[in-house]
Amino acid sequence: MENNNSVLLEMKNICKSFPGVKALDNVSLTVKRGTVHALMGENGAGKSTLMKCLFGIYSKDSGQILLNGKEVSFKTSKEALEHGVAMVHQELNQALKRNVMDNIWLGRYPTVGPFTSEKKMLADTAAIFDDLGIHVDPRTIMSTMPVAQRQMVEIAKAVSYHSDVIVFDEPTSSLTEEEVEHLFRIINMLRDRGCGIIYISHKMEEILRISDEVTVMRDGAWVATEPAAEMTMERIIKLMVGRELTNRFPPKDNEIGGVLLEVEGLTAMHSKLRDVSFNVHKGEIVGLAGLDGSGRTEVLENIFGVATRKSGVIRLHGKEVKNRRARDAIKNKFALLTEERRATGIFGILDIQENTTISSLKKYKVKGLYLSRKKMEESTEWSIRAMRIKTPSQDTKIRSLSGGNQQKVILGRWLLTDPEVLLLDEPTRGIDVGAKYEIYQLIINLAKEGKAVIMVSSEMPELLGVCDRILVMSGGRLAGEVDAKATTQEEIMTLAAKYA
């Protein structure tokens, strides 16, 4: 591996404040040529803010950034790209109606003489794809491709700038194992060419496998930088949360009662979901496992009434409930926490209070159309305390919170509707280990109150650690049911492949 360990990027004593919060407090980061440098920390630790200061999305309040020994201060992301600093964002921001090569060369189309050359653009794109082992037709319209392929296009774009520094922000949150392997091959290839890679992820197994060095941040400050080879999962967790987390999962002390929810012959109109039957008891946490596309999310959406059901019966306390749309489901004491927080969960332009109370406005009505601001404040205060949400105030816009805190706001919102059945779709996706523990504890507490919880997760240890029973989906059907305490990951994977 070509690795002369010369310093490629230095960020020294970077500070950045937003109204009411100091996001970065004298943070320093050194990235050497030909290495992968992992950046870790809980949600809200300041990782993305630091990278946005590097990439010209935010302007730092103070500190220095040196690239190849020269001081730089990019005003825009375009300027950063032109100087060899690229970033593959967690939230892809692409021109979905345009094709792949348009997205790669937008604003700098290859020319022959004074004219834009489609032929050269196609050839240049094909050459980069060939180099990276990406099998995508450059003429494909972006919106027709799965997220994983769109992410590969974003990586190809970063490489097309001949970048010295490439930042990967949570690159594997929506990738399959096979796609992760491909991504790692690309990262290793870029490292061998002398690039400096900054890799942000919550997945510790990945970090320990791919990185040369690890920097941990906590509450907007630098905590430690150590060689990855000397790091363990326990050490990283301790540095991240400032305390020992000996167990990744809280102790389970929920007691399971009689049957609360019955689902019989659930078949969907617009997906391959068919003839799914199961029941959930009071105080029980039931996991839904399966591969991507197995129908896990569709089960939740059909129960909640946001997807059209072809046939099937849902009973609560032995009585049939007809959830034809979300409003019916909420009235019938169901709550759905969606997988895509930003797209279908939060109202980004609204503040914490509005996001917390929006599903239970009836509670706050006084005299006709008026709402009691005092009651809304009390409920939001309860939610902030109960969920341990880190926010400067109730008036803070939700989009300025970290992913984990956004998730807690949404969970708090649903609890205020006083549901009996909680449907949770990937409740901890993109959330750090400390916040995960808190959300697991909340889920167990809800079960202890006698609620029925159904939880979709792609993380097998999470299902095994939190659930009582696990239902395994495969190809739109229920492939089997296992006891979380007695099963193994191998047994679940075998069932998941049954009809796939």
C-alpha positions as CSV (number, residue, x, y, z in Angstrom):
1,M,0.0,0.0,0.0
2,E,1.4,3.4,-1.0
3,N,1.4,5.2,2.3
4,N,4.1,7.8,2.9
5,N,2.0,9.1,5.8
6,S,2.5,12.7,4.8
7,V,-0.1,15.0,6.3
8,L,-2.8,15.8,3.6
9,L,-5.4,17.7,5.7
10,E,-5.1,19.5,9.0
11,M,-8.1,21.1,10.7
12,K,-6.9,23.1,13.7
13,N,-9.0,24.4,16.6
14,I,-12.2,24.7,14.6
15,C,-15.1,26.5,16.4
16,K,-18.6,26.9,15.2
17,S,-21.7,28.2,17.1
18,F,-25.4,28.2,16.1
19,P,-28.0,30.2,18.1
20,G,-28.1,28.6,21.6
21,V,-25.6,25.9,20.9
22,K,-21.8,25.6,20.5
23,A,-21.6,22.9,17.8
24,L,-17.8,22.8,17.6
25,D,-15.4,23.7,20.4
26,N,-11.7,23.8,19.3
27,V,-11.8,20.6,17.3
28,S,-8.7,19.4,15.5
29,L,-8.3,16.6,12.9
30,T,-5.3,15.4,11.0
31,V,-5.7,13.1,7.9
32,K,-2.6,11.5,6.4
33,R,-2.2,10.7,2.7
34,G,-3.2,7.1,1.8
35,T,-5.2,6.4,5.0
36,V,-8.8,5.9,6.0
37,H,-9.6,8.1,9.0
38,A,-12.8,7.3,10.8
39,L,-14.8,10.0,12.5
40,M,-17.0,8.8,15.3
41,G,-19.3,10.2,18.0
42,E,-22.9,10.2,19.2
43,N,-25.6,12.0,17.2
44,G,-25.0,15.7,17.8
45,A,-21.3,15.2,18.6
46,G,-20.4,17.6,15.8
47,K,-19.0,15.2,13.1
48,S,-21.2,16.4,10.2
49,T,-20.8,20.1,11.3
50,L,-17.0,19.7,11.2
51,M,-17.2,18.2,7.7
52,K,-19.6,20.9,6.5
53,C,-17.0,23.5,7.7
54,L,-14.4,21.8,5.6
55,F,-16.6,21.5,2.6
56,G,-17.8,25.1,2.5
57,I,-21.4,24.5,3.5
58,Y,-20.8,26.3,6.8
59,S,-18.3,29.0,7.5
60,K,-16.3,28.3,10.7
61,D,-16.2,30.9,13.4
62,S,-12.4,30.4,14.1
63,G,-9.6,28.0,13.5
64,Q,-7.5,26.9,10.5
65,I,-7.8,24.4,7.6
66,L,-4.6,23.4,5.8
67,L,-4.8,21.3,2.7
68,N,-1.4,20.0,1.5
69,G,0.2,22.5,3.9
70,K,-1.6,25.5,2.4
71,E,-4.4,27.4,4.3
72,V,-7.8,27.1,2.7
73,S,-11.3,28.4,3.5
74,F,-13.8,27.3,1.0
75,K,-16.9,29.5,0.6
76,T,-18.9,27.0,-1.4
77,S,-18.9,23.2,-2.0
78,K,-18.1,23.9,-5.7
79,E,-14.9,25.6,-4.5
80,A,-14.0,22.7,-2.3
81,L,-14.6,20.2,-5.1
82,E,-12.3,22.2,-7.5
83,H,-9.6,22.1,-4.8
84,G,-9.8,18.3,-4.5
85,V,-12.1,17.9,-1.5
86,A,-15.3,15.8,-2.1
87,M,-18.1,14.7,0.1
88,V,-20.5,11.8,-0.4
89,H,-23.5,12.9,1.8
90,Q,-25.8,10.6,3.7
91,E,-28.8,12.4,2.3
92,L,-28.3,12.2,-1.5
93,N,-29.0,15.5,-3.3
94,Q,-29.3,14.6,-6.9
95,A,-31.1,15.8,-10.1
96,L,-33.4,12.8,-10.2
97,K,-35.0,13.6,-13.5
98,R,-31.6,13.8,-15.3
99,N,-29.5,10.8,-16.3
100,V,-26.4,9.5,-14.5
101,M,-23.8,11.2,-16.6
102,D,-25.6,14.6,-16.3
103,N,-25.4,14.2,-12.6
104,I,-21.7,13.5,-12.6
105,W,-20.7,16.3,-15.0
106,L,-23.3,19.0,-14.1
107,G,-21.7,22.4,-14.4
108,R,-18.5,21.2,-16.0
109,Y,-19.6,19.2,-19.1
110,P,-16.7,17.8,-21.2
111,T,-16.2,19.7,-24.4
112,V,-14.6,19.2,-27.7
113,G,-13.5,22.6,-28.9
114,P,-16.3,25.1,-27.8
115,F,-19.0,22.5,-27.8
116,T,-20.3,20.1,-25.1
117,S,-19.6,16.6,-26.3
118,E,-22.1,13.9,-25.3
119,K,-19.8,11.3,-26.8
120,K,-16.9,12.4,-24.6
121,M,-19.1,12.6,-21.5
122,L,-20.3,9.0,-22.1
123,A,-16.7,7.8,-22.6
124,D,-15.4,9.6,-19.6
125,T,-18.3,8.3,-17.4
126,A,-17.8,4.7,-18.7
127,A,-14.0,4.9,-18.0
128,I,-14.6,6.0,-14.3
129,F,-17.3,3.3,-13.9
130,D,-15.0,0.7,-15.4
131,D,-12.2,1.8,-13.0
132,L,-14.5,1.5,-9.9
133,G,-16.3,-1.7,-11.0
134,I,-19.7,0.1,-11.2
135,H,-22.1,-1.6,-13.5
136,V,-24.6,1.2,-14.4
137,D,-25.6,2.5,-17.8
138,P,-24.5,6.2,-17.8
139,R,-27.8,7.1,-19.7
140,T,-30.1,5.7,-16.9
141,I,-32.4,8.3,-15.4
142,M,-31.5,8.7,-11.7
143,S,-35.0,8.3,-10.3
144,T,-35.3,4.8,-11.7
145,M,-32.3,3.5,-9.8
146,P,-32.2,2.1,-6.2
147,V,-30.5,4.2,-3.5
148,A,-27.3,2.0,-3.5
149,Q,-26.7,2.6,-7.2
150,R,-27.4,6.3,-6.8
151,Q,-24.8,6.4,-4.1
152,M,-22.2,4.7,-6.4
153,V,-22.9,7.5,-8.9
154,E,-22.1,10.0,-6.1
155,I,-18.8,8.2,-5.3
156,A,-17.9,8.2,-9.1
157,K,-18.6,12.0,-9.2
158,A,-16.2,12.5,-6.2
159,V,-13.5,10.4,-8.0
160,S,-14.1,12.4,-11.3
161,Y,-12.8,15.5,-9.5
162,H,-9.5,13.7,-8.9
163,S,-10.1,14.5,-5.2
164,D,-7.3,14.2,-2.6
165,V,-9.8,14.1,0.3
166,I,-13.1,12.2,0.1
167,V,-15.6,12.4,3.0
168,F,-18.0,9.5,3.3
169,D,-20.9,10.4,5.6
170,E,-22.8,7.2,6.8
171,P,-22.3,5.6,3.4
172,T,-23.6,2.1,4.2
173,S,-26.9,3.0,6.0
174,S,-29.0,1.8,3.1
175,L,-26.6,-0.8,1.5
176,T,-26.8,-4.6,1.5
177,E,-23.8,-6.6,2.7
178,E,-22.7,-7.2,-0.9
179,E,-22.9,-3.5,-1.7
180,V,-20.9,-2.7,1.4
181,E,-18.2,-5.1,0.2
182,H,-18.1,-3.3,-3.1
183,L,-17.9,0.1,-1.4
184,F,-15.0,-1.1,0.7
185,R,-13.1,-2.3,-2.4
186,I,-13.5,1.2,-3.9
187,I,-12.3,2.8,-0.6
188,N,-9.3,0.6,-0.4
189,M,-8.4,1.3,-4.0
190,L,-8.7,5.1,-3.4
191,R,-6.5,4.8,-0.3
192,D,-3.9,2.8,-2.2
193,R,-3.8,5.7,-4.7
194,G,-2.9,8.1,-1.9
195,C,-6.3,9.6,-1.2
196,G,-7.2,10.6,2.3
197,I,-10.6,9.1,3.2
198,I,-12.7,10.5,6.1
199,Y,-15.3,7.9,7.0
200,I,-18.2,8.7,9.3
201,S,-20.3,5.8,10.5
202,H,-22.0,4.4,13.6
203,K,-21.2,0.8,12.6
204,M,-18.3,-0.2,14.7
205,E,-17.6,-3.5,13.0
206,E,-17.1,-1.5,9.8
207,I,-14.9,1.2,11.4
208,L,-12.6,-1.3,12.9
209,R,-12.3,-3.2,9.6
210,I,-11.8,-0.3,7.2
211,S,-9.9,2.4,9.1
212,D,-6.3,3.2,9.8
213,E,-7.0,5.8,12.5
214,V,-10.1,6.7,14.5
215,T,-11.0,10.1,15.9
216,V,-13.8,10.3,18.5
217,M,-15.8,13.4,19.2
218,R,-18.2,14.1,22.0
219,D,-20.5,17.1,22.6
220,G,-18.8,19.2,19.9
221,A,-15.3,18.6,21.2
222,W,-12.3,16.3,20.2
223,V,-11.9,13.4,22.6
224,A,-9.2,11.1,21.2
225,T,-7.4,10.0,18.0
226,E,-5.9,6.5,18.1
227,P,-4.8,3.8,15.6
228,A,-7.7,1.6,14.6
229,A,-5.6,-1.5,15.3
230,E,-5.5,-0.6,19.0
231,M,-9.2,0.2,19.3
232,T,-12.0,-2.2,20.5
233,M,-15.7,-1.7,20.4
234,E,-15.8,-1.3,24.1
235,R,-13.1,1.4,24.0
236,I,-14.9,3.3,21.2
237,I,-18.2,3.2,23.1
238,K,-16.5,4.5,26.3
239,L,-14.9,7.4,24.4
240,M,-18.1,8.2,22.6
241,V,-20.5,8.2,25.5
242,G,-18.1,9.1,28.3
243,R,-19.2,6.1,30.3
244,E,-19.0,2.3,30.1
245,L,-21.8,0.7,28.2
246,T,-21.1,-2.9,29.2
247,N,-24.4,-4.0,27.7
248,R,-25.5,-2.8,24.3
249,F,-29.1,-3.6,25.3
250,P,-31.0,-2.7,28.5
251,P,-32.3,-5.6,30.7
252,K,-35.6,-6.9,29.5
253,D,-38.2,-6.9,32.3
254,N,-41.5,-6.5,30.3
255,E,-44.2,-9.0,31.2
256,I,-46.2,-10.5,28.4
257,G,-50.0,-10.7,28.8
258,G,-52.9,-11.9,26.6
259,V,-53.4,-11.3,22.9
260,L,-53.9,-7.7,22.0
261,L,-53.5,-7.6,18.2
262,E,-54.5,-10.2,15.7
263,V,-53.5,-10.0,12.0
264,E,-55.2,-12.5,9.7
265,G,-54.5,-13.1,6.0
266,L,-53.0,-9.7,5.3
267,T,-52.6,-9.3,1.5
268,A,-51.6,-6.0,-0.1
269,M,-53.0,-4.4,-3.3
270,H,-49.8,-2.9,-4.7
271,S,-47.0,-5.1,-3.3
272,K,-46.2,-8.8,-3.1
273,L,-47.3,-9.0,0.5
274,R,-49.7,-12.0,0.8
275,D,-51.5,-14.0,3.4
276,V,-49.6,-12.9,6.4
277,S,-51.1,-13.9,9.8
278,F,-49.7,-13.4,13.3
279,N,-50.7,-12.0,16.7
280,V,-49.0,-9.8,19.3
281,H,-49.6,-9.9,23.0
282,K,-49.9,-7.1,25.5
283,G,-46.4,-6.0,26.7
284,E,-44.7,-8.0,23.9
285,I,-42.0,-6.7,21.5
286,V,-42.2,-8.6,18.2
287,G,-39.4,-8.2,15.6
288,L,-39.8,-8.3,11.9
289,A,-36.7,-9.6,10.2
290,G,-36.0,-10.2,6.5
291,L,-33.9,-9.0,3.6
292,D,-34.6,-5.7,1.8
293,G,-37.7,-6.1,-0.3
294,S,-39.1,-9.0,1.8
295,G,-42.2,-7.1,2.8
296,R,-41.4,-6.0,6.4
297,T,-42.2,-2.3,5.9
298,E,-45.3,-3.3,3.9
299,V,-46.7,-5.2,6.8
300,L,-46.5,-2.1,9.0
301,E,-47.9,0.2,6.3
302,N,-50.9,-2.2,5.6
303,I,-51.7,-2.5,9.3
304,F,-51.6,1.3,9.7
305,G,-53.7,2.0,6.5
306,V,-51.1,4.0,4.6
307,A,-50.9,1.2,2.0
308,T,-53.9,-0.3,0.3
309,R,-55.0,-3.7,1.6
310,K,-56.5,-6.2,-0.8
311,S,-57.7,-8.5,2.0
312,G,-57.2,-9.5,5.6
313,V,-58.6,-8.7,9.0
314,I,-57.0,-6.8,11.9
315,R,-58.4,-7.2,15.4
316,L,-57.6,-5.2,18.5
317,H,-58.9,-6.7,21.8
318,G,-60.8,-9.2,19.6
319,K,-62.8,-6.5,17.7
320,E,-62.1,-5.8,14.0
321,V,-60.6,-2.4,13.3
322,K,-60.7,-0.9,9.8
323,N,-57.6,1.3,9.4
324,R,-58.3,2.7,5.9
325,R,-56.0,5.6,6.3
326,A,-53.6,7.1,8.9
327,R,-56.4,9.1,10.6
328,D,-58.4,6.0,11.3
329,A,-55.3,4.2,12.6
330,I,-54.5,7.0,15.1
331,K,-58.1,7.0,16.3
332,N,-57.9,3.3,16.7
333,K,-54.8,3.6,18.9
334,F,-52.1,2.7,16.4
335,A,-48.8,4.7,15.9
336,L,-46.3,4.3,13.0
337,L,-42.7,5.5,13.2
338,T,-41.5,5.5,9.6
339,E,-38.0,4.5,8.4
340,E,-37.3,7.6,6.4
341,R,-37.2,10.3,9.1
342,R,-36.5,13.2,6.8
343,A,-38.9,12.3,4.0
344,T,-42.0,11.1,6.0
345,G,-41.3,11.7,9.7
346,I,-40.3,15.3,10.5
347,F,-41.8,18.6,9.5
348,G,-38.4,20.2,8.9
349,I,-39.5,23.8,8.8
350,L,-41.5,23.5,12.1
351,D,-40.1,23.7,15.6
352,I,-39.8,21.0,18.2
353,Q,-43.2,21.9,19.9
354,E,-45.1,21.8,16.6
355,N,-43.5,18.5,15.6
356,T,-44.3,17.0,19.0
357,T,-47.9,18.0,19.2
358,I,-49.0,17.7,15.6
359,S,-50.6,14.2,15.9
360,S,-52.6,15.0,19.0
361,L,-53.9,18.5,18.4
362,K,-57.4,17.6,19.7
363,K,-56.0,17.3,23.2
364,Y,-55.1,21.0,23.1
365,K,-58.3,22.5,21.8
366,V,-60.0,25.2,23.9
367,K,-63.0,27.1,22.7
368,G,-63.6,26.2,19.1
369,L,-60.5,26.5,17.0
370,Y,-58.1,27.8,19.6
371,L,-55.3,25.7,21.0
372,S,-53.9,25.9,24.5
373,R,-50.3,27.0,24.2
374,K,-49.7,26.2,27.9
375,K,-50.8,22.6,27.4
376,M,-48.7,22.2,24.3
377,E,-45.7,23.5,26.1
378,E,-46.3,21.1,29.0
379,S,-46.6,18.1,26.6
380,T,-43.5,19.1,24.7
381,E,-41.6,19.6,28.0
382,W,-42.7,16.1,29.1
383,S,-41.5,14.7,25.8
384,I,-38.1,16.5,25.9
385,R,-37.5,15.1,29.5
386,A,-38.9,11.6,28.9
387,M,-37.0,11.1,25.6
388,R,-33.9,13.0,26.8
389,I,-33.9,15.1,23.7
390,K,-30.9,17.4,23.4
391,T,-32.3,20.8,22.1
392,P,-31.6,24.4,23.1
393,S,-35.4,25.1,23.4
394,Q,-38.9,24.0,22.2
395,D,-38.7,26.7,19.5
396,T,-35.7,25.2,17.8
397,K,-36.3,24.0,14.3
398,I,-36.3,20.2,14.2
399,R,-34.1,20.0,11.1
400,S,-31.2,21.5,13.1
401,L,-31.3,18.6,15.6
402,S,-29.1,15.4,15.1
403,G,-30.7,12.3,13.6
404,G,-31.1,10.6,17.0
405,N,-32.8,13.6,18.6
406,Q,-35.2,13.9,15.6
407,Q,-36.1,10.3,16.1
408,K,-36.8,10.9,19.8
409,V,-39.1,13.9,18.9
410,I,-41.1,11.7,16.6
411,L,-41.4,8.9,19.2
412,G,-42.5,11.5,21.8
413,R,-45.1,12.8,19.3
414,W,-46.6,9.3,18.9
415,L,-46.7,8.6,22.6
416,L,-48.8,11.7,23.2
417,T,-51.5,10.0,21.0
418,D,-51.6,7.3,23.7
419,P,-51.3,4.3,21.3
420,E,-51.8,0.7,22.2
421,V,-49.9,-0.7,19.2
422,L,-46.6,0.8,18.2
423,L,-45.3,0.1,14.7
424,L,-41.6,1.0,14.5
425,D,-39.7,0.8,11.2
426,E,-35.9,0.9,11.6
427,P,-36.2,3.0,14.8
428,T,-32.5,3.3,15.3
429,R,-31.2,3.6,11.7
430,G,-28.4,6.2,11.5
431,I,-28.3,6.6,15.3
432,D,-25.3,6.3,17.5
433,V,-24.8,3.7,20.2
434,G,-25.6,5.9,23.2
435,A,-28.9,7.2,21.7
436,K,-29.7,3.6,20.5
437,Y,-29.5,2.4,24.1
438,E,-31.9,5.1,25.2
439,I,-34.4,4.2,22.4
440,Y,-34.2,0.5,23.3
441,Q,-35.0,1.5,26.9
442,L,-38.0,3.5,25.8
443,I,-39.3,0.6,23.7
444,I,-39.0,-1.8,26.6
445,N,-40.7,0.8,28.9
446,L,-43.6,1.0,26.5
447,A,-44.0,-2.8,26.5
448,K,-44.0,-2.6,30.3
449,E,-47.0,-0.3,30.1
450,G,-48.8,-3.1,28.3
451,K,-48.4,-1.8,24.7
452,A,-47.8,-4.1,21.8
453,V,-44.7,-3.2,19.8
454,I,-43.9,-4.4,16.3
455,M,-40.4,-3.5,15.2
456,V,-38.7,-3.8,11.8
457,S,-34.9,-3.8,11.9
458,S,-32.1,-4.8,9.5
459,E,-29.7,-5.2,12.4
460,M,-29.9,-8.7,13.6
461,P,-28.2,-8.1,17.1
462,E,-30.8,-5.4,17.7
463,L,-33.7,-7.8,17.0
464,L,-32.1,-10.5,19.2
465,G,-31.4,-8.0,22.0
466,V,-34.7,-6.1,22.2
467,C,-37.5,-8.4,20.9
468,D,-39.3,-11.3,22.6
469,R,-40.3,-13.0,19.4
470,I,-39.1,-12.5,15.8
471,L,-41.2,-13.0,12.7
472,V,-39.1,-13.6,9.5
473,M,-40.4,-12.3,6.2
474,S,-39.3,-13.6,2.8
475,G,-40.6,-12.7,-0.6
476,G,-43.7,-11.0,0.8
477,R,-44.7,-14.0,2.9
478,L,-44.2,-15.0,6.5
479,A,-41.4,-17.6,6.4
480,G,-41.3,-18.5,10.1
481,E,-41.4,-17.4,13.7
482,V,-38.6,-17.8,16.3
483,D,-38.1,-17.1,20.0
484,A,-35.5,-14.3,20.2
485,K,-33.8,-15.9,23.3
486,A,-33.4,-19.3,21.7
487,T,-32.7,-18.5,18.0
488,T,-29.4,-17.7,16.1
489,Q,-28.6,-15.3,13.3
490,E,-28.0,-18.3,11.1
491,E,-31.6,-19.6,11.7
492,I,-33.1,-16.2,10.9
493,M,-31.0,-15.8,7.7
494,T,-32.0,-19.3,6.5
495,L,-35.7,-18.4,6.9
496,A,-35.1,-15.0,5.3
497,A,-33.9,-16.8,2.1
498,K,-36.8,-19.2,2.0
499,Y,-38.9,-17.5,-0.6
500,A,-36.5,-14.8,-1.7
